[in-house]
């Protein structure tokens, strides 16, 4: 007989709520749904942090194009849709259903809620904004946690969002909070998965910032107790560093949506060109044996030549993911993407005609179904994978789709030019808000939300300082065993408050607020931004 899911799956912070089988009248105040997991979904979709995602770009802004492109809101809706489809697929298969039950269960409302909430912490300008705020948080404010979008998401639902009634955060069930933890560790503190012989994805230090801790993580030190709390019901079923099944479903759904829908967008705006993508794939297929004989240095030196970058990808997959990487599957994936993406979609430029829209819809629908059907459950996965994984064939196809996106979109000089401007915008905005927060003469006229965030951060950091002061210091300074002084603590609190504030803006709000703070606008009231 299979063990039952953890009994504390519906635990909320500080108390337990009823299970879905109990009478509806036990529902919490302000909740419309009877099921606790559906109530979680409603709380997330009703959050102001969720609504703002409609103004946060996925990769590029649709402004001026006249085209409907994905933003973080539409992306989140699609991730939720795919996550639910994956959950249904697992529940329909008896063998997968039994495995999922042993691992803690997979509720469809939980995976949908996690899909809706997974990007709540994304700042203005997407991943570029994430890198900028991380750098500023560490270098300007001395925050060892820096900034990370996944950790910011968990901070929002656990600490800084507000729902009706008292308390901080959305008071979500343990299952939904745990399902948001793609990387269930903090940047520097325990649990530390880097001690494993083969660390999980994201646990290693970033190549461009050695010594700063895990490249990806899902909780700041201030939310460590919350992370451990929501993970506790799964302790008997899962390794301490492993995602819950529902988190793994959400993570897989995010991969599927990202691999497909961004390519749709760049086909629509004419960035993905048939000739360049086709040449890269065709050259590699025709010269695979020859390219395999080149050393890595030669591949790097000729990375702009067709086929060389794809060969570099093949080698990286063998190094990082030898548990699944296989040359025959790689060749098959390149051929499949060449056939479906290049020949069937990109061969005809997007002209907004009915035929062009149908081609995009057919590509998206066919590939989404294909990838969802390729999902399976592993009871004993490698540390590089969650319990929910794509079959080998589909896994390689996702890698090729992501490669096309990275090689022909993210590496474009015109996008880099745009992003350098966004980098400066965010840097200047953080500086201006920090200077405002420092100005004691203006304390009475600070934006109320910024003042609330500062007071909240000061209390949190002071509590960490009392309980574990060394965790607030970089590794290089921990041997001195001296806790941060009051001045350092205030600087950290200012930094966390300003970063929280900026991360909660839309792209347009960030630009409008900097215009006002820089004195470049004479407009007092604006529907773009109201403090």
C-alpha positions as CSV (number, residue, x, y, z in Angstrom):
1,X,0.0,0.0,0.0
2,X,1.4,3.4,-1.0
3,X,2.0,5.9,1.8
4,X,-0.3,8.9,2.0
5,X,0.8,12.4,1.1
6,X,2.2,14.4,4.1
7,X,-0.5,15.2,6.6
8,X,0.6,18.8,6.9
9,X,0.1,19.7,3.2
10,X,-2.5,22.3,4.0
11,X,-0.6,23.9,6.8
12,X,-0.6,27.7,6.8
13,X,1.9,29.7,8.8
14,X,0.9,29.5,12.4
15,X,-2.2,27.3,12.0
16,X,-3.8,24.5,10.1
17,X,-6.8,24.9,7.7
18,X,-9.4,22.3,6.8
19,X,-8.9,19.9,4.0
20,X,-11.0,20.2,0.9
21,X,-13.4,17.5,2.2
22,X,-14.5,19.6,5.1
23,X,-17.5,21.9,5.1
24,X,-17.3,25.1,3.1
25,X,-18.3,27.2,6.1
26,X,-14.9,26.7,7.6
27,X,-13.3,28.9,4.9
28,X,-11.1,31.8,5.9
29,X,-12.5,35.3,5.9
30,X,-12.3,37.1,2.5
31,X,-11.9,33.7,0.6
32,X,-14.5,32.9,-2.0
33,X,-13.3,29.3,-2.6
34,X,-14.0,26.4,-0.3
35,X,-10.8,24.4,-1.1
36,X,-7.7,25.8,0.6
37,X,-5.7,25.3,-2.6
38,X,-8.3,27.2,-4.7
39,X,-8.3,29.9,-2.1
40,X,-4.5,30.1,-2.6
41,X,-5.0,30.4,-6.3
42,X,-7.5,33.2,-5.8
43,X,-5.2,35.1,-3.4
44,X,-2.4,34.9,-5.9
45,X,-4.5,36.0,-8.9
46,X,-6.0,38.9,-6.8
47,X,-2.6,40.2,-5.7
48,X,-1.4,43.5,-6.9
49,X,2.0,41.9,-7.5
50,X,0.3,39.5,-9.9
51,X,-1.5,42.3,-11.8
52,X,1.7,44.3,-12.3
53,X,3.2,41.4,-14.3
54,X,1.2,42.7,-17.2
55,X,3.6,45.6,-17.4
56,X,6.8,43.6,-17.0
57,X,8.5,42.5,-20.2
58,X,9.3,38.8,-20.9
59,X,12.3,39.6,-23.0
60,X,11.5,42.7,-25.2
61,X,8.8,45.3,-24.8
62,X,5.9,45.2,-27.3
63,X,5.6,49.0,-27.2
64,X,5.3,50.5,-30.6
65,X,5.1,47.2,-32.4
66,X,1.3,46.9,-32.5
67,X,1.7,43.2,-31.8
68,X,0.4,41.2,-28.9
69,X,3.6,39.8,-27.3
70,X,4.0,37.8,-24.1
71,X,4.6,39.7,-20.9
72,X,5.2,38.2,-17.5
73,X,1.5,38.0,-16.9
74,X,0.6,36.1,-20.1
75,X,3.6,33.9,-19.6
76,X,2.5,33.1,-16.0
77,X,-1.0,32.2,-17.2
78,X,0.4,29.8,-19.8
79,X,2.7,28.2,-17.3
80,X,-0.3,27.7,-15.0
81,X,-2.2,26.1,-17.9
82,X,0.7,23.8,-18.9
83,X,1.3,22.9,-15.3
84,X,-2.2,21.8,-14.8
85,X,-2.1,19.8,-18.1
86,X,1.1,18.1,-16.8
87,X,-0.5,17.3,-13.5
88,X,-3.6,15.8,-15.3
89,X,-1.3,13.7,-17.5
90,X,0.5,12.3,-14.4
91,X,-2.8,11.5,-12.6
92,X,-4.2,9.7,-15.7
93,X,-1.4,7.2,-15.7
94,X,-1.7,4.6,-12.9
95,X,2.1,4.1,-12.6
96,X,2.8,7.8,-12.5
97,X,0.0,8.4,-10.0
98,X,1.3,5.8,-7.6
99,X,4.8,7.2,-7.8
100,X,3.5,10.8,-7.2
101,X,1.6,9.6,-4.2
102,X,4.7,8.1,-2.6
103,X,6.5,11.4,-3.2
104,X,4.0,13.6,-1.5
105,X,1.1,14.1,-4.0
106,X,0.3,16.4,-6.8
107,X,-2.8,18.5,-6.5
108,X,-3.9,20.3,-9.7
109,X,-4.9,23.5,-7.8
110,X,-1.5,23.6,-6.2
111,X,0.4,23.3,-9.5
112,X,-1.8,25.9,-11.1
113,X,-1.3,28.3,-8.2
114,X,2.5,27.8,-8.4
115,X,2.4,28.5,-12.1
116,X,0.5,31.7,-11.6
117,X,2.8,32.9,-8.8
118,X,6.2,31.7,-10.0
119,X,7.2,35.0,-11.6
120,X,5.8,37.4,-8.9
121,X,9.3,38.5,-8.0
122,X,10.5,39.4,-11.4
123,X,11.6,43.0,-11.4
124,X,11.2,45.6,-14.3
125,X,13.0,44.5,-17.5
126,X,13.0,40.8,-16.6
127,X,16.3,39.0,-16.2
128,X,18.3,42.1,-17.0
129,X,16.7,43.8,-14.1
130,X,17.4,40.8,-11.9
131,X,21.1,40.9,-12.6
132,X,21.3,44.7,-12.1
133,X,19.4,44.6,-8.7
134,X,21.5,41.7,-7.5
135,X,24.7,43.6,-8.2
136,X,23.5,46.8,-6.5
137,X,22.1,44.9,-3.5
138,X,25.5,43.2,-2.9
139,X,27.9,46.0,-3.8
140,X,26.0,49.2,-2.6
141,X,24.1,47.8,0.4
142,X,26.2,44.9,1.5
143,X,23.3,42.4,1.3
144,X,24.9,39.0,1.0
145,X,21.7,37.5,-0.4
146,X,21.7,40.1,-3.1
147,X,18.6,39.8,-5.3
148,X,17.1,36.7,-7.0
149,X,13.7,36.6,-8.7
150,X,12.7,33.2,-7.3
151,X,13.7,34.3,-3.8
152,X,11.8,37.6,-4.3
153,X,8.7,35.6,-5.3
154,X,8.9,33.6,-2.0
155,X,9.5,36.8,-0.1
156,X,6.4,38.4,-1.6
157,X,4.0,35.5,-0.7
158,X,5.6,34.9,2.7
159,X,6.3,38.4,3.9
160,X,5.6,41.6,2.0
161,X,2.3,41.1,0.1
162,X,-0.8,41.9,2.0
163,X,-4.3,40.3,2.1
164,X,-7.3,41.1,4.1
165,X,-6.9,40.8,7.9
166,X,-3.7,40.9,9.9
167,X,-0.3,39.4,9.3
168,X,2.3,39.5,6.5
169,X,2.2,37.8,3.2
170,X,-0.6,35.8,1.6
171,X,-0.8,33.1,4.2
172,X,-0.7,30.4,1.6
173,X,-0.8,26.7,2.4
174,X,2.5,24.8,2.9
175,X,2.0,22.9,-0.3
176,X,1.7,26.0,-2.5
177,X,4.6,27.8,-0.8
178,X,6.7,24.7,-1.2
179,X,5.7,24.4,-4.9
180,X,7.3,27.8,-5.5
181,X,10.7,26.6,-4.4
182,X,12.5,25.7,-7.6
183,X,15.8,25.9,-5.7
184,X,15.0,25.0,-2.1
185,X,18.0,26.6,-0.5
186,X,19.3,30.1,0.4
187,X,22.3,31.7,-1.3
188,X,24.9,31.0,1.5
189,X,23.1,29.4,4.5
190,X,21.9,25.9,5.1
191,X,20.7,23.8,3.5
192,X,23.7,23.7,1.3
193,X,23.4,21.4,-1.7
194,X,26.8,22.3,-3.1
195,X,28.3,19.7,-0.8
196,X,26.8,17.0,-3.1
197,X,29.2,15.3,-5.6
198,X,26.9,16.6,-8.4
199,X,25.2,19.7,-7.2
200,X,21.6,20.4,-8.4
201,X,20.9,22.9,-11.2
202,X,21.5,26.5,-9.9
203,X,23.3,25.4,-6.8
204,X,26.8,26.1,-8.1
205,X,28.4,29.6,-7.9
206,X,28.0,31.8,-11.0
207,X,31.1,31.9,-13.2
208,X,31.0,35.7,-13.3
209,X,30.7,36.1,-9.5
210,X,32.7,33.5,-7.7
211,X,32.5,33.5,-3.9
212,X,29.0,34.9,-3.8
213,X,27.1,31.6,-3.2
214,X,24.5,29.7,-5.2
215,X,23.7,31.1,-8.7
216,X,20.0,30.4,-8.1
217,X,18.1,30.1,-4.9
218,X,14.5,30.4,-3.7
219,X,14.7,32.1,-0.3
220,X,16.6,34.9,1.4
221,X,18.0,34.4,4.9
222,X,15.1,36.5,6.2
223,X,12.7,33.9,4.9
224,X,14.7,30.8,5.8
225,X,12.4,29.8,8.6
226,X,9.4,30.1,6.3
227,X,11.1,27.9,3.7
228,X,11.9,25.2,6.3
229,X,8.4,25.5,7.7
230,X,6.6,24.8,4.4
231,X,9.1,22.0,3.5
232,X,8.7,20.2,6.8
233,X,5.6,18.2,5.8
234,X,7.6,16.7,2.9
235,X,10.8,15.8,4.9
236,X,10.0,12.1,5.0
237,X,9.3,11.8,1.3
238,X,12.0,14.1,-0.3
239,X,15.7,14.8,0.0
240,X,16.3,18.2,1.7
241,X,17.5,19.8,-1.5
242,X,14.9,18.2,-3.8
243,X,11.9,20.0,-5.2
244,X,8.4,18.8,-4.3
245,X,6.6,17.0,-7.1
246,X,4.4,20.1,-7.5
247,X,7.4,22.4,-7.7
248,X,8.9,20.0,-10.3
249,X,5.7,20.1,-12.3
250,X,5.8,23.9,-12.2
251,X,9.5,24.0,-13.2
252,X,8.9,21.7,-16.1
253,X,5.9,23.7,-17.3
254,X,8.0,26.9,-17.1
255,X,10.6,25.3,-19.3
256,X,8.0,24.2,-21.8
257,X,6.3,27.6,-22.0
258,X,9.6,29.5,-22.2
259,X,11.0,27.2,-25.0
260,X,7.9,27.7,-27.2
261,X,6.3,31.1,-26.5
262,X,9.3,33.3,-26.7
263,X,10.1,31.9,-30.2
264,X,6.5,32.8,-31.2
265,X,7.1,36.4,-30.2
266,X,10.4,36.8,-32.1
267,X,8.9,35.3,-35.2
268,X,6.0,37.8,-34.9
269,X,8.4,40.8,-34.7
270,X,10.7,39.5,-37.4
271,X,13.7,38.9,-35.3
272,X,13.9,35.1,-35.9
273,X,15.0,34.9,-39.6
274,X,14.6,31.7,-41.6
275,X,17.9,31.9,-43.3
276,X,20.1,32.4,-40.2
277,X,18.4,29.7,-38.1
278,X,18.3,27.3,-41.0
279,X,21.9,27.8,-41.8
280,X,23.0,27.1,-38.2
281,X,21.1,23.9,-37.9
282,X,21.8,22.6,-41.5
283,X,25.5,23.3,-41.2
284,X,25.8,21.4,-38.0
285,X,23.9,18.5,-39.4
286,X,26.1,18.3,-42.5
287,X,29.4,18.8,-40.6
288,X,28.8,17.2,-37.2
289,X,31.6,14.6,-37.6
290,X,34.0,17.3,-38.7
291,X,33.1,19.8,-36.0
292,X,33.4,17.1,-33.3
293,X,37.1,16.9,-34.0
294,X,37.8,20.6,-33.2
295,X,39.1,21.5,-29.8
296,X,37.0,23.8,-27.6
297,X,39.3,26.9,-28.1
298,X,38.8,26.7,-31.9
299,X,35.0,26.4,-31.5
300,X,35.0,29.5,-29.3
301,X,37.2,31.4,-31.8
302,X,34.8,30.7,-34.6
303,X,31.5,30.8,-32.7
304,X,30.0,33.2,-35.2
305,X,30.4,30.7,-38.1
306,X,27.3,28.5,-38.7
307,X,27.3,25.2,-36.8
308,X,30.0,26.0,-34.3
309,X,27.8,27.3,-31.5
310,X,25.5,24.3,-31.8
311,X,28.5,22.0,-31.5
312,X,29.5,23.9,-28.3
313,X,26.0,23.2,-26.9
314,X,26.3,19.5,-27.6
315,X,29.5,19.4,-25.6
316,X,28.1,21.4,-22.7
317,X,25.2,19.1,-22.4
318,X,27.5,16.1,-22.1
319,X,29.5,17.9,-19.4
320,X,26.6,19.2,-17.3
321,X,23.9,16.6,-18.0
322,X,25.6,13.3,-18.8
323,X,22.7,11.5,-17.1
324,X,20.5,12.2,-20.1
325,X,22.6,13.8,-22.9
326,X,23.0,11.5,-26.0
327,X,24.2,12.2,-29.5
328,X,21.5,10.3,-31.3
329,X,18.8,12.2,-29.4
330,X,20.6,15.5,-30.0
331,X,20.7,14.8,-33.8
332,X,17.0,13.9,-33.7
333,X,16.1,17.1,-31.8
334,X,18.0,19.3,-34.3
335,X,16.2,17.6,-37.2
336,X,12.8,18.0,-35.5
337,X,13.3,21.7,-34.8
338,X,14.6,22.2,-38.3
339,X,11.4,20.6,-39.7
340,X,8.8,22.2,-37.4
341,X,10.3,25.6,-36.5
342,X,12.4,26.5,-39.6
343,X,10.5,24.9,-42.4
344,X,6.9,25.0,-41.2
345,X,7.0,28.3,-39.3
346,X,9.9,30.6,-40.2
347,X,9.9,29.9,-43.9
348,X,7.0,32.4,-44.3
349,X,7.5,35.8,-42.7
350,X,4.9,36.8,-40.2
351,X,2.6,39.2,-42.0
352,X,-0.4,39.3,-39.5
353,X,-2.6,37.4,-42.0
354,X,-5.0,34.7,-40.9
355,X,-2.6,32.1,-42.5
356,X,0.3,33.4,-40.5
357,X,-1.7,33.4,-37.2
358,X,-2.8,29.9,-37.9
359,X,0.8,28.8,-38.4
360,X,1.9,30.3,-35.1
361,X,-1.1,28.7,-33.3
362,X,-0.4,25.3,-34.9
363,X,3.3,25.4,-33.9
364,X,2.5,26.4,-30.3
365,X,-0.3,23.9,-29.9
366,X,1.5,20.9,-31.5
367,X,4.7,21.5,-29.5
368,X,3.0,22.1,-26.2
369,X,1.1,18.8,-26.5
370,X,4.2,17.0,-27.6
371,X,6.2,18.2,-24.6
372,X,3.4,17.6,-22.1
373,X,3.0,14.1,-23.3
374,X,6.7,13.6,-22.8
375,X,6.7,14.2,-19.1
376,X,7.3,11.3,-16.7
377,X,8.0,10.7,-13.0
378,X,11.4,9.5,-11.6
379,X,11.4,8.0,-8.1
380,X,15.2,8.3,-7.8
381,X,16.3,11.1,-10.1
382,X,19.8,12.5,-10.5
383,X,20.6,15.6,-8.5
384,X,20.5,17.5,-11.7
385,X,16.8,16.8,-12.1
386,X,13.5,17.0,-10.3
387,X,11.2,14.0,-9.8
388,X,9.2,15.2,-12.9
389,X,11.3,15.1,-16.0
390,X,10.9,15.1,-19.8
391,X,11.7,12.0,-21.8
392,X,15.1,12.0,-23.4
393,X,13.8,12.9,-26.8
394,X,11.7,15.9,-25.6
395,X,14.4,17.0,-23.2
396,X,16.9,17.5,-26.1
397,X,14.2,19.3,-28.2
398,X,13.8,21.8,-25.4
399,X,17.5,22.4,-25.3
400,X,17.6,23.1,-29.1
401,X,14.6,25.5,-28.9
402,X,16.3,27.3,-26.0
403,X,19.5,27.5,-28.0
404,X,17.7,29.1,-30.9
405,X,16.3,31.7,-28.6
406,X,19.6,32.4,-26.9
407,X,21.8,32.4,-30.1
408,X,19.5,34.5,-32.4
409,X,17.7,36.7,-29.9
410,X,19.5,37.2,-26.6
411,X,22.9,37.6,-28.2
412,X,21.8,40.4,-30.6
413,X,23.8,43.7,-30.3
414,X,20.6,45.7,-30.6
415,X,19.1,44.0,-27.6
416,X,22.3,44.6,-25.7
417,X,22.1,48.3,-26.5
418,X,18.6,48.4,-25.2
419,X,19.5,46.6,-22.0
420,X,22.5,48.8,-21.3
421,X,20.1,51.7,-21.1
422,X,17.8,49.7,-18.8
423,X,20.8,48.9,-16.6
424,X,21.5,52.6,-16.1
425,X,17.9,53.4,-15.5
426,X,17.6,51.0,-12.7
427,X,20.9,51.9,-11.2
428,X,20.0,55.6,-11.1
429,X,16.5,54.9,-9.7
430,X,17.9,52.8,-6.8
431,X,20.4,55.6,-6.0
432,X,17.7,58.3,-6.1
433,X,15.4,56.4,-3.8
434,X,18.2,55.5,-1.4
435,X,19.2,59.2,-1.2
436,X,15.6,60.1,-0.5
437,X,15.4,57.5,2.2
438,X,18.6,58.8,3.8
439,X,17.3,62.4,3.8
440,X,16.0,62.8,7.4
441,X,14.3,66.1,6.5
442,X,12.1,64.3,4.0
443,X,11.1,61.4,6.3
444,X,7.6,62.6,6.7
445,X,7.1,62.8,2.9
446,X,8.6,59.4,1.9
447,X,6.3,57.2,-0.2
448,X,4.3,55.3,2.3
449,X,5.1,51.9,0.8
450,X,8.8,52.6,0.8
451,X,8.7,53.6,4.5
452,X,6.7,50.5,5.3
453,X,9.2,48.3,3.5
454,X,12.1,49.9,5.3
455,X,10.5,49.4,8.8
456,X,9.7,45.8,7.8
457,X,13.2,45.1,6.6
458,X,14.8,46.7,9.7
459,X,12.8,44.4,12.0
460,X,13.6,41.3,10.0
461,X,17.3,42.0,9.8
462,X,17.5,42.9,13.5
463,X,16.0,39.5,14.3
464,X,18.5,37.8,12.1
465,X,21.3,39.8,13.8
466,X,20.2,38.6,17.2
467,X,19.8,34.9,16.2
468,X,22.6,34.4,13.6
469,X,24.6,37.5,13.0
470,X,27.3,35.8,11.0
471,X,24.8,34.8,8.3
472,X,24.6,38.5,7.4
473,X,28.3,38.7,6.5
474,X,30.1,37.7,3.3
475,X,32.1,34.5,3.6
476,X,35.3,36.4,3.4
477,X,34.4,38.3,6.6
478,X,32.9,35.5,8.7
479,X,36.2,34.5,10.3
480,X,36.1,37.8,12.3
481,X,32.8,36.6,13.9
482,X,31.7,40.2,14.4
483,X,28.1,41.0,13.9
484,X,27.1,44.0,11.6
485,X,26.9,47.2,13.6
486,X,23.8,49.4,13.6
487,X,25.0,51.6,10.8
488,X,25.6,48.5,8.6
489,X,22.3,47.1,9.6
490,X,20.5,50.3,8.6
491,X,22.2,50.3,5.3
492,X,21.1,46.7,4.7
493,X,17.5,47.6,5.7
494,X,17.5,50.6,3.3
495,X,18.9,48.4,0.6
496,X,16.3,45.6,1.0
497,X,13.5,48.2,1.2
498,X,14.6,50.1,-2.0
499,X,15.2,46.8,-3.9
500,X,11.7,45.5,-2.8
501,X,10.2,48.8,-3.9
502,X,11.9,48.9,-7.3
503,X,11.2,45.2,-7.9
504,X,7.5,45.8,-7.4
505,X,7.3,48.3,-10.3
506,X,6.4,47.8,-13.9
507,X,8.8,48.7,-16.7
508,X,6.8,51.9,-17.4
509,X,6.5,52.8,-13.7
510,X,10.3,52.5,-13.2
511,X,11.0,54.8,-16.2
512,X,8.3,57.4,-15.1
513,X,9.5,57.4,-11.5
514,X,13.1,58.1,-12.5
515,X,11.9,60.9,-14.8
516,X,10.1,62.5,-11.8
517,X,13.0,62.1,-9.4
518,X,15.4,63.5,-12.1
519,X,13.3,66.6,-12.6
520,X,12.8,65.8,-16.3
521,X,9.0,66.1,-16.2
522,X,6.7,68.9,-15.1
523,X,3.7,66.6,-14.8
524,X,2.6,66.3,-11.2
525,X,-0.1,63.7,-11.5
526,X,0.2,60.7,-13.8
527,X,-1.8,57.5,-14.3
528,X,1.5,55.8,-14.9
529,X,2.7,56.1,-11.4
530,X,1.2,57.4,-8.2
531,X,3.2,57.3,-4.9
